[in-house]
Amino acid sequence: MTETAAGTRRGNAGLLLAVMSAVQFLDAMDIASIGPALPLLQRDLGMSPEALQWVVSGYALGFGGFLLLGGRLADLFDRRRLLLGWLVVFVVASLVGGLTSEGLFLVVARLLKGVSAGFTAPVAMALLLDTFREERARNRALGTFLAISSSGFSLGLVFGGALAQLHWRLVFLLPAAVGVVVTLVAAAVVPQDSTGRTRTGRLDVLGAMLVAGTAITLVYGVSQASIVGWSHPLTLAALGVSALLLALLLVVERGHPAPLIPLSIFARAGLVRANVGMLMFGAYVAFQFVLTLYYESTLGWSPLQTALSFLLGGLLTGTTARYWAAAVTRFGAWPVATAGLFLLAAGYAVWAVLIGRVEPLAVLLIQQVLGGVGFPAAYSALNIAAVAGAGPEEQGLASGLFNASAQLGTSLVTAVTATMLVANGGAMVGGYRAGLWTVVAVSLAITLLSALGTRTPQP
């Protein structure tokens, strides 16, 4: 089916692509934009450092904990209703966060925004895949979609720094206003579900609870490891509970006649390799974490200066992602992913070798060019590989798995990087260098994994 035919069948395909990209941009930007505002909202709301970290962890718990459930429900129920309903939750939670004067309500707002993203992200991807079914048209659409979402990750820091410079509440209130517009346009653009996609029979409620519980306790345990240590009883208890819930989930899903997560989806080597490869996203966030500390704690840069230091990479990401998605059609996902991952690792290595030894601006420019080209190449190719071959009833699940892997990778790599940084001198050049070499090691490992994928037949 051609792109034009798909557009006729599903409505205005181009406008739907724009709306789904806007949804993904909001979710992606929310992850990064809160960082520059943290010191300001801590001062205004009188939050302790322990409470402040929940502003970040709360979003990660909500997002990571409900991505798989959101993805699977997108395959079973009316996607339009799911999307519009959770966009409304996003708007309300953003308003609560922007207007509250209580730290507890702020944390709850961030948790709800994360849960909302856990549903809207896979639903948006599933709607996109269902609209663009022909490979070349799909990859072009994914190129635009991933370019905008990648820009959200990359430019979130820039937007967050610029808004926080005016007032930290704008970091919540502006997305709320944009969310209202996106919701109204989505209500007009997203077509009614004509497939009759409604769950028949008994819903796998236990499986849904175990999926959310496993993800939440795992993300919580890994997040806490960077704060209290890997051997702390709280960390070990959370990871132990997560392992127990995962074992129960496997037993329940294997015996359920209509499982929430069919385990057969993990028989696809490409999907598994792409999800493991999303440790690259964790390495990217951990790299930003180390450099943000270095810029502000050692060099004395302001939050806005720090945010602007990532601007070049964000602009390159937004302008090159469509090219890399088209390159996947021509060369295959794994060669493109390998090239992108190698460029990312090279950029991190430049910083690891030269930090504290040369003028930071020169190193910054080199890394931003390498990362601005490498990130969209790796992210686009891995995303396409993860959803390749997914049928209409698996699109949401495949997308949810991919996004969940990104969140887990973020928690895991950031926690390990923070541990290495503290163990090697903390906020000193030696600590920063150890953290950066950790990021380099992770990036090289997944580059090798991706390179192995180039030796397998392409779907």
Disulfide bonds with the S-S distance in Angstrom:
none
